[in-house]
Amino acid sequence: MAFDIDRYTKQSEGVQWGDLDLDAFDDDPLPESTLRTLRYMCDVEYHTVCYLRDLLTTPSHKEPEVGAFMTMWNREEFWHGEALAAVLAKHGITVDYDVLKATRVKLGWKDRLDPVKQSLLGNVVGNDFVAVHMTWGAANEYSANAAYHRLAKMQSHPVLTPLLKRIAIQESKHIAFYATQARKRLESSRKARVITRFVMSKVWQPVGSGINTDDEVTHVMTHLFQGPDGRKLIRDMDTKISALPGLEGLHIVEKAMDGRGVAA
């Protein structure tokens, strides 16, 4: 079924949490390990504007449907960050754009060069770069959706769990767009399939790897995906990703998790 971009843009809105009683965290606070994972998730959501900035220098910005989606996607991800920041604030942890700015400063020249690298890659590859972008986005959103559902189930908190499930619903819509676009573009171009397979197999890493330390990425991935249930989620993600044209047999998520020592 085709993704209805007009319907999506008209119905897009920020995730709602005003009806949730955040004061419940005063009597039922979250454990440190969960707060650490939420902080990671919040940083990733707030950093979406940087991903959008980089992609505006590539052929993706010339595609009307992609441009419309990215605008709404960026807005929705920002509100995910705001919601998670509100939860963290109830635990005395402040996350805002000043923190994000400090992160960018810490990234230094890497952050400044990313748009240049994206632009050069995109223009060398040409329009087939959009297939890479859409496939990468699908993999990231599969991961985000699984992470939110997993944390909601692990924590089972009367306020946090419904909030995470609401965020996951929006992530599911993002998956639908990215996967639909990726499939269509991979099916139509052998070059796109070859390039995308190479990039995904050689470069892809868990969401947040570019803006967090290796230790922090490993901690969060272990917290969310260790054990038999986590391994099932990992393999489910790989099954969905490898179902895209040209990506048959890839196990990029399991490879990344094994590389970080996430136990099955």
Buried (B, 14 or more C-beta within 10 A) or exposed (E): EEBEBEEBEEEBEBBEBEEBEBEBBEEEBBEEBBBBBBBBBBBBBBBBBBBBBBBBBBBBBEBEBBBBBBEBBBBBBBBBBBBBBBBBBBBEBEBEEEBBEEBBEEBEEEBEEBBEEBBEBBEEBEBBBBBBBBBBBBBBBBBBBBBBBBBBEBBEBEBBBBBBEBBBEBBBBBBBBBBBBBBBBBBEBEEBBEBBBEBBBEEBBBBBBBBBEEEBBBBBBBBBBBEEEBBEBBBEBBEBBBEBBBBEEBBBBBBBBEEBEBEB
